[in-house]
Amino acid sequence: MYRVRIGKQGRIVLPKEIREEYDVKAGDEVTMIVKGDEITLRIRETPEDPVEDLHGLAERISIGLSAQELKRLSDEERLKDFIRGRAQSA
């Protein structure tokens, strides 16, 4: 736990130990997650290639299905909805 002061313009300086431990540099991205009176910071470098970054994120988020499986299931659901809609209007 670290105590830091909020400076002018609402700026917070990360303690040197945190910057060194997490290899935080100027320009790195910090995500703030706010829940009630609690703020969590997530530190990660700004991606050079946003598409590659999204691809990496998709690989880390796992629900047990590949992209192809998700697409197939989505297509099946759309087809079922279409058929139900046609049957109801007939």
PyMOL Python script that loads the backbone (N, CA, C, O; Angstrom):
from pymol import cmd

cmd.read_pdbstr("""\
ATOM      1  N   MET A   1       0.852  -1.167   0.000  1.00  0.00           N
ATOM      2  CA  MET A   1       0.000   0.000   0.000  1.00  0.00           C
ATOM      3  C   MET A   1       0.901   1.233   0.000  1.00  0.00           C
ATOM      4  O   MET A   1       1.894   1.298   0.724  1.00  0.00           O
ATOM      5  N   TYR A   2       0.536   2.193  -0.816  1.00  0.00           N
ATOM      6  CA  TYR A   2       1.286   3.446  -0.911  1.00  0.00           C
ATOM      7  C   TYR A   2       0.316   4.604  -0.710  1.00  0.00           C
ATOM      8  O   TYR A   2      -0.832   4.552  -1.151  1.00  0.00           O
ATOM      9  N   ARG A   3       0.784   5.626  -0.052  1.00  0.00           N
ATOM     10  CA  ARG A   3       0.011   6.869   0.062  1.00  0.00           C
ATOM     11  C   ARG A   3       0.663   7.887  -0.867  1.00  0.00           C
ATOM     12  O   ARG A   3       1.869   8.125  -0.807  1.00  0.00           O
ATOM     13  N   VAL A   4      -0.147   8.470  -1.712  1.00  0.00           N
ATOM     14  CA  VAL A   4       0.357   9.502  -2.623  1.00  0.00           C
ATOM     15  C   VAL A   4      -0.544  10.715  -2.511  1.00  0.00           C
ATOM     16  O   VAL A   4      -1.708  10.604  -2.127  1.00  0.00           O
ATOM     17  N   ARG A   5      -0.008  11.852  -2.842  1.00  0.00           N
ATOM     18  CA  ARG A   5      -0.785  13.090  -2.820  1.00  0.00           C
ATOM     19  C   ARG A   5      -1.228  13.415  -4.239  1.00  0.00           C
ATOM     20  O   ARG A   5      -0.524  13.151  -5.214  1.00  0.00           O
ATOM     21  N   ILE A   6      -2.395  13.987  -4.318  1.00  0.00           N
ATOM     22  CA  ILE A   6      -2.907  14.443  -5.603  1.00  0.00           C
ATOM     23  C   ILE A   6      -2.423  15.867  -5.804  1.00  0.00           C
ATOM     24  O   ILE A   6      -2.671  16.746  -4.978  1.00  0.00           O
ATOM     25  N   GLY A   7      -1.730  16.082  -6.912  1.00  0.00           N
ATOM     26  CA  GLY A   7      -1.169  17.390  -7.192  1.00  0.00           C
ATOM     27  C   GLY A   7      -2.147  18.302  -7.902  1.00  0.00           C
ATOM     28  O   GLY A   7      -3.316  17.968  -8.098  1.00  0.00           O
ATOM     29  N   LYS A   8      -1.641  19.461  -8.282  1.00  0.00           N
ATOM     30  CA  LYS A   8      -2.447  20.400  -9.062  1.00  0.00           C
ATOM     31  C   LYS A   8      -2.910  19.701 -10.323  1.00  0.00           C
ATOM     32  O   LYS A   8      -2.208  18.839 -10.852  1.00  0.00           O
ATOM     33  N   GLN A   9      -4.053  20.054 -10.796  1.00  0.00           N
ATOM     34  CA  GLN A   9      -4.674  19.468 -11.990  1.00  0.00           C
ATOM     35  C   GLN A   9      -5.029  17.997 -11.776  1.00  0.00           C
ATOM     36  O   GLN A   9      -5.255  17.282 -12.751  1.00  0.00           O
ATOM     37  N   GLY A  10      -5.086  17.522 -10.520  1.00  0.00           N
ATOM     38  CA  GLY A  10      -5.520  16.170 -10.218  1.00  0.00           C
ATOM     39  C   GLY A  10      -4.538  15.070 -10.570  1.00  0.00           C
ATOM     40  O   GLY A  10      -4.931  13.910 -10.690  1.00  0.00           O
ATOM     41  N   ARG A  11      -3.279  15.406 -10.735  1.00  0.00           N
ATOM     42  CA  ARG A  11      -2.274  14.416 -11.124  1.00  0.00           C
ATOM     43  C   ARG A  11      -1.784  13.602  -9.942  1.00  0.00           C
ATOM     44  O   ARG A  11      -1.637  14.110  -8.830  1.00  0.00           O
ATOM     45  N   ILE A  12      -1.535  12.329 -10.206  1.00  0.00           N
ATOM     46  CA  ILE A  12      -0.980  11.415  -9.208  1.00  0.00           C
ATOM     47  C   ILE A  12       0.350  10.899  -9.750  1.00  0.00           C
ATOM     48  O   ILE A  12       0.434  10.499 -10.911  1.00  0.00           O
ATOM     49  N   VAL A  13       1.370  10.905  -8.932  1.00  0.00           N
ATOM     50  CA  VAL A  13       2.683  10.381  -9.329  1.00  0.00           C
ATOM     51  C   VAL A  13       2.832   8.994  -8.723  1.00  0.00           C
ATOM     52  O   VAL A  13       2.700   8.818  -7.512  1.00  0.00           O
ATOM     53  N   LEU A  14       3.110   8.001  -9.583  1.00  0.00           N
ATOM     54  CA  LEU A  14       3.341   6.655  -9.079  1.00  0.00           C
ATOM     55  C   LEU A  14       4.696   6.604  -8.379  1.00  0.00           C
ATOM     56  O   LEU A  14       5.678   7.126  -8.907  1.00  0.00           O
ATOM     57  N   PRO A  15       4.769   5.989  -7.205  1.00  0.00           N
ATOM     58  CA  PRO A  15       6.051   5.886  -6.514  1.00  0.00           C
ATOM     59  C   PRO A  15       7.090   5.165  -7.375  1.00  0.00           C
ATOM     60  O   PRO A  15       6.759   4.295  -8.180  1.00  0.00           O
ATOM     61  N   LYS A  16       8.341   5.546  -7.188  1.00  0.00           N
ATOM     62  CA  LYS A  16       9.445   4.998  -7.978  1.00  0.00           C
ATOM     63  C   LYS A  16       9.481   3.476  -7.914  1.00  0.00           C
ATOM     64  O   LYS A  16       9.745   2.823  -8.924  1.00  0.00           O
ATOM     65  N   GLU A  17       9.219   2.899  -6.737  1.00  0.00           N
ATOM     66  CA  GLU A  17       9.260   1.440  -6.593  1.00  0.00           C
ATOM     67  C   GLU A  17       8.252   0.758  -7.513  1.00  0.00           C
ATOM     68  O   GLU A  17       8.546  -0.282  -8.102  1.00  0.00           O
ATOM     69  N   ILE A  18       7.063   1.348  -7.635  1.00  0.00           N
ATOM     70  CA  ILE A  18       6.033   0.774  -8.510  1.00  0.00           C
ATOM     71  C   ILE A  18       6.445   0.918  -9.971  1.00  0.00           C
ATOM     72  O   ILE A  18       6.317  -0.023 -10.755  1.00  0.00           O
ATOM     73  N   ARG A  19       6.940   2.101 -10.331  1.00  0.00           N
ATOM     74  CA  ARG A  19       7.365   2.313 -11.726  1.00  0.00           C
ATOM     75  C   ARG A  19       8.449   1.324 -12.116  1.00  0.00           C
ATOM     76  O   ARG A  19       8.430   0.785 -13.222  1.00  0.00           O
ATOM     77  N   GLU A  20       9.399   1.078 -11.213  1.00  0.00           N
ATOM     78  CA  GLU A  20      10.485   0.144 -11.519  1.00  0.00           C
ATOM     79  C   GLU A  20       9.986  -1.303 -11.552  1.00  0.00           C
ATOM     80  O   GLU A  20      10.329  -2.058 -12.462  1.00  0.00           O
ATOM     81  N   GLU A  21       9.180  -1.686 -10.566  1.00  0.00           N
ATOM     82  CA  GLU A  21       8.697  -3.069 -10.494  1.00  0.00           C
ATOM     83  C   GLU A  21       7.856  -3.450 -11.701  1.00  0.00           C
ATOM     84  O   GLU A  21       7.951  -4.573 -12.199  1.00  0.00           O
ATOM     85  N   TYR A  22       7.026  -2.512 -12.179  1.00  0.00           N
ATOM     86  CA  TYR A  22       6.137  -2.796 -13.304  1.00  0.00           C
ATOM     87  C   TYR A  22       6.634  -2.217 -14.622  1.00  0.00           C
ATOM     88  O   TYR A  22       5.919  -2.236 -15.624  1.00  0.00           O
ATOM     89  N   ASP A  23       7.852  -1.705 -14.617  1.00  0.00           N
ATOM     90  CA  ASP A  23       8.471  -1.142 -15.826  1.00  0.00           C
ATOM     91  C   ASP A  23       7.564  -0.111 -16.490  1.00  0.00           C
ATOM     92  O   ASP A  23       7.332  -0.149 -17.698  1.00  0.00           O
ATOM     93  N   VAL A  24       7.055   0.812 -15.670  1.00  0.00           N
ATOM     94  CA  VAL A  24       6.166   1.857 -16.162  1.00  0.00           C
ATOM     95  C   VAL A  24       7.007   3.018 -16.686  1.00  0.00           C
ATOM     96  O   VAL A  24       7.911   3.509 -16.010  1.00  0.00           O
ATOM     97  N   LYS A  25       6.685   3.444 -17.908  1.00  0.00           N
ATOM     98  CA  LYS A  25       7.402   4.545 -18.537  1.00  0.00           C
ATOM     99  C   LYS A  25       6.403   5.599 -18.999  1.00  0.00           C
ATOM    100  O   LYS A  25       5.206   5.331 -19.099  1.00  0.00           O
ATOM    101  N   ALA A  26       6.898   6.783 -19.276  1.00  0.00           N
ATOM    102  CA  ALA A  26       6.046   7.849 -19.813  1.00  0.00           C
ATOM    103  C   ALA A  26       5.397   7.351 -21.099  1.00  0.00           C
ATOM    104  O   ALA A  26       6.062   6.766 -21.953  1.00  0.00           O
ATOM    105  N   GLY A  27       4.105   7.585 -21.229  1.00  0.00           N
ATOM    106  CA  GLY A  27       3.367   7.153 -22.415  1.00  0.00           C
ATOM    107  C   GLY A  27       2.647   5.835 -22.232  1.00  0.00           C
ATOM    108  O   GLY A  27       1.790   5.488 -23.045  1.00  0.00           O
ATOM    109  N   ASP A  28       2.974   5.084 -21.173  1.00  0.00           N
ATOM    110  CA  ASP A  28       2.262   3.833 -20.915  1.00  0.00           C
ATOM    111  C   ASP A  28       0.819   4.147 -20.545  1.00  0.00           C
ATOM    112  O   ASP A  28       0.514   5.212 -20.009  1.00  0.00           O
ATOM    113  N   GLU A  29      -0.044   3.214 -20.837  1.00  0.00           N
ATOM    114  CA  GLU A  29      -1.469   3.388 -20.596  1.00  0.00           C
ATOM    115  C   GLU A  29      -1.848   2.858 -19.218  1.00  0.00           C
ATOM    116  O   GLU A  29      -1.383   1.799 -18.796  1.00  0.00           O
ATOM    117  N   VAL A  30      -2.695   3.606 -18.530  1.00  0.00           N
ATOM    118  CA  VAL A  30      -3.234   3.177 -17.238  1.00  0.00           C
ATOM    119  C   VAL A  30      -4.751   3.206 -17.358  1.00  0.00           C
ATOM    120  O   VAL A  30      -5.331   4.211 -17.769  1.00  0.00           O
ATOM    121  N   THR A  31      -5.383   2.103 -16.997  1.00  0.00           N
ATOM    122  CA  THR A  31      -6.833   2.030 -17.001  1.00  0.00           C
ATOM    123  C   THR A  31      -7.321   2.178 -15.570  1.00  0.00           C
ATOM    124  O   THR A  31      -6.830   1.498 -14.669  1.00  0.00           O
ATOM    125  N   MET A  32      -8.281   3.059 -15.358  1.00  0.00           N
ATOM    126  CA  MET A  32      -8.861   3.258 -14.029  1.00  0.00           C
ATOM    127  C   MET A  32     -10.216   2.574 -13.992  1.00  0.00           C
ATOM    128  O   MET A  32     -11.064   2.802 -14.855  1.00  0.00           O
ATOM    129  N   ILE A  33     -10.412   1.729 -12.980  1.00  0.00           N
ATOM    130  CA  ILE A  33     -11.684   1.057 -12.780  1.00  0.00           C
ATOM    131  C   ILE A  33     -12.273   1.622 -11.499  1.00  0.00           C
ATOM    132  O   ILE A  33     -11.672   1.509 -10.431  1.00  0.00           O
ATOM    133  N   VAL A  34     -13.455   2.235 -11.605  1.00  0.00           N
ATOM    134  CA  VAL A  34     -14.084   2.895 -10.464  1.00  0.00           C
ATOM    135  C   VAL A  34     -15.306   2.094 -10.038  1.00  0.00           C
ATOM    136  O   VAL A  34     -16.214   1.854 -10.834  1.00  0.00           O
ATOM    137  N   LYS A  35     -15.318   1.685  -8.772  1.00  0.00           N
ATOM    138  CA  LYS A  35     -16.467   0.980  -8.186  1.00  0.00           C
ATOM    139  C   LYS A  35     -16.734   1.617  -6.835  1.00  0.00           C
ATOM    140  O   LYS A  35     -15.977   1.427  -5.883  1.00  0.00           O
ATOM    141  N   GLY A  36     -17.827   2.381  -6.761  1.00  0.00           N
ATOM    142  CA  GLY A  36     -18.146   3.063  -5.507  1.00  0.00           C
ATOM    143  C   GLY A  36     -17.043   4.037  -5.137  1.00  0.00           C
ATOM    144  O   GLY A  36     -16.693   4.918  -5.922  1.00  0.00           O
ATOM    145  N   ASP A  37     -16.493   3.875  -3.933  1.00  0.00           N
ATOM    146  CA  ASP A  37     -15.428   4.777  -3.494  1.00  0.00           C
ATOM    147  C   ASP A  37     -14.048   4.157  -3.687  1.00  0.00           C
ATOM    148  O   ASP A  37     -13.076   4.616  -3.089  1.00  0.00           O
ATOM    149  N   GLU A  38     -13.954   3.115  -4.518  1.00  0.00           N
ATOM    150  CA  GLU A  38     -12.694   2.419  -4.754  1.00  0.00           C
ATOM    151  C   GLU A  38     -12.229   2.624  -6.189  1.00  0.00           C
ATOM    152  O   GLU A  38     -13.017   2.499  -7.126  1.00  0.00           O
ATOM    153  N   ILE A  39     -10.942   2.940  -6.362  1.00  0.00           N
ATOM    154  CA  ILE A  39     -10.351   3.109  -7.694  1.00  0.00           C
ATOM    155  C   ILE A  39      -9.210   2.115  -7.832  1.00  0.00           C
ATOM    156  O   ILE A  39      -8.316   2.064  -6.988  1.00  0.00           O
ATOM    157  N   THR A  40      -9.244   1.330  -8.893  1.00  0.00           N
ATOM    158  CA  THR A  40      -8.179   0.373  -9.178  1.00  0.00           C
ATOM    159  C   THR A  40      -7.473   0.828 -10.445  1.00  0.00           C
ATOM    160  O   THR A  40      -8.120   1.225 -11.413  1.00  0.00           O
ATOM    161  N   LEU A  41      -6.136   0.771 -10.439  1.00  0.00           N
ATOM    162  CA  LEU A  41      -5.360   1.113 -11.625  1.00  0.00           C
ATOM    163  C   LEU A  41      -4.817  -0.159 -12.249  1.00  0.00           C
ATOM    164  O   LEU A  41      -4.290  -1.028 -11.554  1.00  0.00           O
ATOM    165  N   ARG A  42      -4.946  -0.261 -13.549  1.00  0.00           N
ATOM    166  CA  ARG A  42      -4.353  -1.369 -14.299  1.00  0.00           C
ATOM    167  C   ARG A  42      -3.301  -0.757 -15.211  1.00  0.00           C
ATOM    168  O   ARG A  42      -3.598   0.124 -16.018  1.00  0.00           O
ATOM    169  N   ILE A  43      -2.082  -1.229 -15.075  1.00  0.00           N
ATOM    170  CA  ILE A  43      -0.970  -0.654 -15.826  1.00  0.00           C
ATOM    171  C   ILE A  43      -0.567  -1.604 -16.944  1.00  0.00           C
ATOM    172  O   ILE A  43      -0.368  -2.799 -16.724  1.00  0.00           O
ATOM    173  N   ARG A  44      -0.450  -1.053 -18.143  1.00  0.00           N
ATOM    174  CA  ARG A  44       0.115  -1.807 -19.253  1.00  0.00           C
ATOM    175  C   ARG A  44       0.611  -0.831 -20.293  1.00  0.00           C
ATOM    176  O   ARG A  44       0.149   0.306 -20.378  1.00  0.00           O
ATOM    177  N   GLU A  45       1.557  -1.296 -21.079  1.00  0.00           N
ATOM    178  CA  GLU A  45       2.154  -0.420 -22.076  1.00  0.00           C
ATOM    179  C   GLU A  45       1.156  -0.096 -23.179  1.00  0.00           C
ATOM    180  O   GLU A  45       0.274  -0.896 -23.490  1.00  0.00           O
ATOM    181  N   THR A  46       1.307   1.088 -23.765  1.00  0.00           N
ATOM    182  CA  THR A  46       0.493   1.467 -24.912  1.00  0.00           C
ATOM    183  C   THR A  46       0.931   0.604 -26.093  1.00  0.00           C
ATOM    184  O   THR A  46       2.118   0.564 -26.419  1.00  0.00           O
ATOM    185  N   PRO A  47      -0.012  -0.089 -26.739  1.00  0.00           N
ATOM    186  CA  PRO A  47       0.370  -0.989 -27.830  1.00  0.00           C
ATOM    187  C   PRO A  47       0.853  -0.220 -29.055  1.00  0.00           C
ATOM    188  O   PRO A  47       0.327   0.840 -29.394  1.00  0.00           O
ATOM    189  N   GLU A  48       1.869  -0.784 -29.710  1.00  0.00           N
ATOM    190  CA  GLU A  48       2.335  -0.181 -30.960  1.00  0.00           C
ATOM    191  C   GLU A  48       1.375  -0.540 -32.090  1.00  0.00           C
ATOM    192  O   GLU A  48       1.139   0.267 -32.989  1.00  0.00           O
ATOM    193  N   ASP A  49       0.821  -1.757 -32.044  1.00  0.00           N
ATOM    194  CA  ASP A  49      -0.117  -2.222 -33.062  1.00  0.00           C
ATOM    195  C   ASP A  49      -1.442  -2.560 -32.386  1.00  0.00           C
ATOM    196  O   ASP A  49      -1.570  -3.631 -31.793  1.00  0.00           O
ATOM    197  N   PRO A  50      -2.435  -1.663 -32.463  1.00  0.00           N
ATOM    198  CA  PRO A  50      -3.703  -1.898 -31.778  1.00  0.00           C
ATOM    199  C   PRO A  50      -4.409  -3.179 -32.199  1.00  0.00           C
ATOM    200  O   PRO A  50      -5.062  -3.815 -31.371  1.00  0.00           O
ATOM    201  N   VAL A  51      -4.296  -3.576 -33.472  1.00  0.00           N
ATOM    202  CA  VAL A  51      -4.945  -4.799 -33.941  1.00  0.00           C
ATOM    203  C   VAL A  51      -4.306  -6.014 -33.269  1.00  0.00           C
ATOM    204  O   VAL A  51      -5.010  -6.920 -32.822  1.00  0.00           O
ATOM    205  N   GLU A  52      -2.999  -6.035 -33.198  1.00  0.00           N
ATOM    206  CA  GLU A  52      -2.290  -7.131 -32.534  1.00  0.00           C
ATOM    207  C   GLU A  52      -2.645  -7.152 -31.054  1.00  0.00           C
ATOM    208  O   GLU A  52      -2.780  -8.221 -30.458  1.00  0.00           O
ATOM    209  N   ASP A  53      -2.796  -5.976 -30.463  1.00  0.00           N
ATOM    210  CA  ASP A  53      -3.172  -5.890 -29.057  1.00  0.00           C
ATOM    211  C   ASP A  53      -4.555  -6.496 -28.833  1.00  0.00           C
ATOM    212  O   ASP A  53      -4.754  -7.232 -27.867  1.00  0.00           O
ATOM    213  N   LEU A  54      -5.509  -6.199 -29.711  1.00  0.00           N
ATOM    214  CA  LEU A  54      -6.849  -6.771 -29.593  1.00  0.00           C
ATOM    215  C   LEU A  54      -6.822  -8.282 -29.779  1.00  0.00           C
ATOM    216  O   LEU A  54      -7.545  -9.014 -29.102  1.00  0.00           O
ATOM    217  N   HIS A  55      -5.983  -8.744 -30.704  1.00  0.00           N
ATOM    218  CA  HIS A  55      -5.861 -10.178 -30.925  1.00  0.00           C
ATOM    219  C   HIS A  55      -5.329 -10.855 -29.657  1.00  0.00           C
ATOM    220  O   HIS A  55      -5.826 -11.908 -29.258  1.00  0.00           O
ATOM    221  N   GLY A  56      -4.331 -10.256 -29.033  1.00  0.00           N
ATOM    222  CA  GLY A  56      -3.786 -10.795 -27.788  1.00  0.00           C
ATOM    223  C   GLY A  56      -4.820 -10.789 -26.681  1.00  0.00           C
ATOM    224  O   GLY A  56      -4.907 -11.735 -25.898  1.00  0.00           O
ATOM    225  N   LEU A  57      -5.604  -9.722 -26.614  1.00  0.00           N
ATOM    226  CA  LEU A  57      -6.660  -9.635 -25.613  1.00  0.00           C
ATOM    227  C   LEU A  57      -7.688 -10.736 -25.822  1.00  0.00           C
ATOM    228  O   LEU A  57      -8.128 -11.367 -24.862  1.00  0.00           O
ATOM    229  N   ALA A  58      -8.071 -10.969 -27.074  1.00  0.00           N
ATOM    230  CA  ALA A  58      -9.045 -12.014 -27.377  1.00  0.00           C
ATOM    231  C   ALA A  58      -8.527 -13.385 -26.964  1.00  0.00           C
ATOM    232  O   ALA A  58      -9.304 -14.234 -26.528  1.00  0.00           O
ATOM    233  N   GLU A  59      -7.229 -13.608 -27.096  1.00  0.00           N
ATOM    234  CA  GLU A  59      -6.660 -14.889 -26.687  1.00  0.00           C
ATOM    235  C   GLU A  59      -6.667 -15.045 -25.179  1.00  0.00           C
ATOM    236  O   GLU A  59      -6.798 -16.160 -24.674  1.00  0.00           O
ATOM    237  N   ARG A  60      -6.527 -13.939 -24.447  1.00  0.00           N
ATOM    238  CA  ARG A  60      -6.499 -14.010 -22.983  1.00  0.00           C
ATOM    239  C   ARG A  60      -7.889 -14.179 -22.393  1.00  0.00           C
ATOM    240  O   ARG A  60      -8.049 -14.759 -21.320  1.00  0.00           O
ATOM    241  N   ILE A  61      -8.901 -13.668 -23.101  1.00  0.00           N
ATOM    242  CA  ILE A  61     -10.278 -13.792 -22.619  1.00  0.00           C
ATOM    243  C   ILE A  61     -10.832 -15.102 -23.167  1.00  0.00           C
ATOM    244  O   ILE A  61     -11.078 -15.236 -24.366  1.00  0.00           O
ATOM    245  N   SER A  62     -11.016 -16.032 -22.298  1.00  0.00           N
ATOM    246  CA  SER A  62     -11.434 -17.352 -22.744  1.00  0.00           C
ATOM    247  C   SER A  62     -12.781 -17.735 -22.149  1.00  0.00           C
ATOM    248  O   SER A  62     -12.987 -17.660 -20.938  1.00  0.00           O
ATOM    249  N   ILE A  63     -13.677 -18.139 -23.011  1.00  0.00           N
ATOM    250  CA  ILE A  63     -14.934 -18.711 -22.540  1.00  0.00           C
ATOM    251  C   ILE A  63     -15.028 -20.145 -23.028  1.00  0.00           C
ATOM    252  O   ILE A  63     -16.098 -20.753 -23.016  1.00  0.00           O
ATOM    253  N   GLY A  64     -13.902 -20.671 -23.454  1.00  0.00           N
ATOM    254  CA  GLY A  64     -13.861 -22.066 -23.877  1.00  0.00           C
ATOM    255  C   GLY A  64     -14.243 -22.290 -25.322  1.00  0.00           C
ATOM    256  O   GLY A  64     -14.375 -23.437 -25.750  1.00  0.00           O
ATOM    257  N   LEU A  65     -14.425 -21.222 -26.092  1.00  0.00           N
ATOM    258  CA  LEU A  65     -14.793 -21.364 -27.497  1.00  0.00           C
ATOM    259  C   LEU A  65     -13.827 -20.582 -28.366  1.00  0.00           C
ATOM    260  O   LEU A  65     -13.380 -19.496 -27.998  1.00  0.00           O
ATOM    261  N   SER A  66     -13.511 -21.146 -29.523  1.00  0.00           N
ATOM    262  CA  SER A  66     -12.661 -20.428 -30.472  1.00  0.00           C
ATOM    263  C   SER A  66     -13.506 -19.398 -31.219  1.00  0.00           C
ATOM    264  O   SER A  66     -14.735 -19.423 -31.149  1.00  0.00           O
ATOM    265  N   ALA A  67     -12.848 -18.510 -31.920  1.00  0.00           N
ATOM    266  CA  ALA A  67     -13.558 -17.496 -32.714  1.00  0.00           C
ATOM    267  C   ALA A  67     -14.446 -18.163 -33.760  1.00  0.00           C
ATOM    268  O   ALA A  67     -15.564 -17.710 -34.008  1.00  0.00           O
ATOM    269  N   GLN A  68     -13.949 -19.246 -34.378  1.00  0.00           N
ATOM    270  CA  GLN A  68     -14.734 -19.949 -35.380  1.00  0.00           C
ATOM    271  C   GLN A  68     -15.992 -20.559 -34.749  1.00  0.00           C
ATOM    272  O   GLN A  68     -17.072 -20.509 -35.337  1.00  0.00           O
ATOM    273  N   GLU A  69     -15.846 -21.135 -33.544  1.00  0.00           N
ATOM    274  CA  GLU A  69     -17.002 -21.724 -32.871  1.00  0.00           C
ATOM    275  C   GLU A  69     -18.029 -20.655 -32.502  1.00  0.00           C
ATOM    276  O   GLU A  69     -19.234 -20.861 -32.650  1.00  0.00           O
ATOM    277  N   LEU A  70     -17.536 -19.507 -32.020  1.00  0.00           N
ATOM    278  CA  LEU A  70     -18.450 -18.413 -31.690  1.00  0.00           C
ATOM    279  C   LEU A  70     -19.208 -17.934 -32.918  1.00  0.00           C
ATOM    280  O   LEU A  70     -20.411 -17.684 -32.850  1.00  0.00           O
ATOM    281  N   LYS A  71     -18.502 -17.804 -34.052  1.00  0.00           N
ATOM    282  CA  LYS A  71     -19.152 -17.370 -35.282  1.00  0.00           C
ATOM    283  C   LYS A  71     -20.189 -18.390 -35.724  1.00  0.00           C
ATOM    284  O   LYS A  71     -21.294 -18.014 -36.117  1.00  0.00           O
ATOM    285  N   ARG A  72     -19.853 -19.667 -35.668  1.00  0.00           N
ATOM    286  CA  ARG A  72     -20.785 -20.716 -36.067  1.00  0.00           C
ATOM    287  C   ARG A  72     -22.046 -20.678 -35.201  1.00  0.00           C
ATOM    288  O   ARG A  72     -23.159 -20.759 -35.720  1.00  0.00           O
ATOM    289  N   LEU A  73     -21.872 -20.555 -33.884  1.00  0.00           N
ATOM    290  CA  LEU A  73     -23.023 -20.487 -32.985  1.00  0.00           C
ATOM    291  C   LEU A  73     -23.872 -19.248 -33.252  1.00  0.00           C
ATOM    292  O   LEU A  73     -25.101 -19.311 -33.225  1.00  0.00           O
ATOM    293  N   SER A  74     -23.208 -18.123 -33.510  1.00  0.00           N
ATOM    294  CA  SER A  74     -23.923 -16.891 -33.814  1.00  0.00           C
ATOM    295  C   SER A  74     -24.723 -17.033 -35.108  1.00  0.00           C
ATOM    296  O   SER A  74     -25.876 -16.610 -35.179  1.00  0.00           O
ATOM    297  N   ASP A  75     -24.104 -17.630 -36.131  1.00  0.00           N
ATOM    298  CA  ASP A  75     -24.802 -17.853 -37.403  1.00  0.00           C
ATOM    299  C   ASP A  75     -26.007 -18.765 -37.215  1.00  0.00           C
ATOM    300  O   ASP A  75     -27.068 -18.534 -37.796  1.00  0.00           O
ATOM    301  N   GLU A  76     -25.834 -19.813 -36.389  1.00  0.00           N
ATOM    302  CA  GLU A  76     -26.941 -20.732 -36.131  1.00  0.00           C
ATOM    303  C   GLU A  76     -28.098 -20.011 -35.439  1.00  0.00           C
ATOM    304  O   GLU A  76     -29.259 -20.223 -35.789  1.00  0.00           O
ATOM    305  N   GLU A  77     -27.789 -19.168 -34.467  1.00  0.00           N
ATOM    306  CA  GLU A  77     -28.830 -18.420 -33.749  1.00  0.00           C
ATOM    307  C   GLU A  77     -29.560 -17.465 -34.679  1.00  0.00           C
ATOM    308  O   GLU A  77     -30.784 -17.353 -34.617  1.00  0.00           O
ATOM    309  N   ARG A  78     -28.817 -16.772 -35.544  1.00  0.00           N
ATOM    310  CA  ARG A  78     -29.454 -15.858 -36.504  1.00  0.00           C
ATOM    311  C   ARG A  78     -30.370 -16.626 -37.452  1.00  0.00           C
ATOM    312  O   ARG A  78     -31.460 -16.159 -37.782  1.00  0.00           O
ATOM    313  N   LEU A  79     -29.924 -17.810 -37.891  1.00  0.00           N
ATOM    314  CA  LEU A  79     -30.741 -18.617 -38.784  1.00  0.00           C
ATOM    315  C   LEU A  79     -32.017 -19.075 -38.076  1.00  0.00           C
ATOM    316  O   LEU A  79     -33.101 -19.030 -38.658  1.00  0.00           O
ATOM    317  N   LYS A  80     -31.892 -19.518 -36.817  1.00  0.00           N
ATOM    318  CA  LYS A  80     -33.076 -19.936 -36.051  1.00  0.00           C
ATOM    319  C   LYS A  80     -34.054 -18.770 -35.894  1.00  0.00           C
ATOM    320  O   LYS A  80     -35.261 -18.943 -36.061  1.00  0.00           O
ATOM    321  N   ASP A  81     -33.536 -17.586 -35.575  1.00  0.00           N
ATOM    322  CA  ASP A  81     -34.394 -16.406 -35.433  1.00  0.00           C
ATOM    323  C   ASP A  81     -35.099 -16.087 -36.743  1.00  0.00           C
ATOM    324  O   ASP A  81     -36.283 -15.748 -36.745  1.00  0.00           O
ATOM    325  N   PHE A  82     -34.385 -16.193 -37.848  1.00  0.00           N
ATOM    326  CA  PHE A  82     -34.956 -15.920 -39.165  1.00  0.00           C
ATOM    327  C   PHE A  82     -36.080 -16.902 -39.473  1.00  0.00           C
ATOM    328  O   PHE A  82     -37.152 -16.509 -39.933  1.00  0.00           O
ATOM    329  N   ILE A  83     -35.821 -18.195 -39.213  1.00  0.00           N
ATOM    330  CA  ILE A  83     -36.827 -19.223 -39.489  1.00  0.00           C
ATOM    331  C   ILE A  83     -38.051 -19.023 -38.604  1.00  0.00           C
ATOM    332  O   ILE A  83     -39.180 -19.168 -39.072  1.00  0.00           O
ATOM    333  N   ARG A  84     -37.842 -18.690 -37.319  1.00  0.00           N
ATOM    334  CA  ARG A  84     -38.970 -18.438 -36.414  1.00  0.00           C
ATOM    335  C   ARG A  84     -39.792 -17.252 -36.908  1.00  0.00           C
ATOM    336  O   ARG A  84     -41.022 -17.286 -36.895  1.00  0.00           O
ATOM    337  N   GLY A  85     -39.100 -16.211 -37.340  1.00  0.00           N
ATOM    338  CA  GLY A  85     -39.795 -15.025 -37.859  1.00  0.00           C
ATOM    339  C   GLY A  85     -40.617 -15.338 -39.089  1.00  0.00           C
ATOM    340  O   GLY A  85     -41.727 -14.827 -39.236  1.00  0.00           O
ATOM    341  N   ARG A  86     -40.091 -16.169 -39.980  1.00  0.00           N
ATOM    342  CA  ARG A  86     -40.811 -16.561 -41.197  1.00  0.00           C
ATOM    343  C   ARG A  86     -42.023 -17.425 -40.841  1.00  0.00           C
ATOM    344  O   ARG A  86     -43.095 -17.279 -41.428  1.00  0.00           O
ATOM    345  N   ALA A  87     -41.837 -18.321 -39.877  1.00  0.00           N
ATOM    346  CA  ALA A  87     -42.926 -19.226 -39.483  1.00  0.00           C
ATOM    347  C   ALA A  87     -44.057 -18.433 -38.819  1.00  0.00           C
ATOM    348  O   ALA A  87     -45.231 -18.745 -39.018  1.00  0.00           O
ATOM    349  N   GLN A  88     -43.714 -17.426 -38.043  1.00  0.00           N
ATOM    350  CA  GLN A  88     -44.744 -16.632 -37.367  1.00  0.00           C
ATOM    351  C   GLN A  88     -45.517 -15.752 -38.346  1.00  0.00           C
ATOM    352  O   GLN A  88     -46.700 -15.480 -38.139  1.00  0.00           O
ATOM    353  N   SER A  89     -44.862 -15.315 -39.394  1.00  0.00           N
ATOM    354  CA  SER A  89     -45.551 -14.440 -40.356  1.00  0.00           C
ATOM    355  C   SER A  89     -46.346 -15.230 -41.393  1.00  0.00           C
ATOM    356  O   SER A  89     -47.114 -14.649 -42.159  1.00  0.00           O
ATOM    357  N   ALA A  90     -46.164 -16.554 -41.421  1.00  0.00           N
ATOM    358  CA  ALA A  90     -46.888 -17.379 -42.401  1.00  0.00           C
ATOM    359  C   ALA A  90     -48.280 -17.721 -41.958  1.00  0.00           C
ATOM    360  O   ALA A  90     -49.006 -18.407 -42.678  1.00  0.00           O
TER     361      ALA A  90
END
""", "prot")
cmd.dss("prot")
cmd.show_as("cartoon", "prot")
cmd.util.cbc("prot")
cmd.orient("prot")
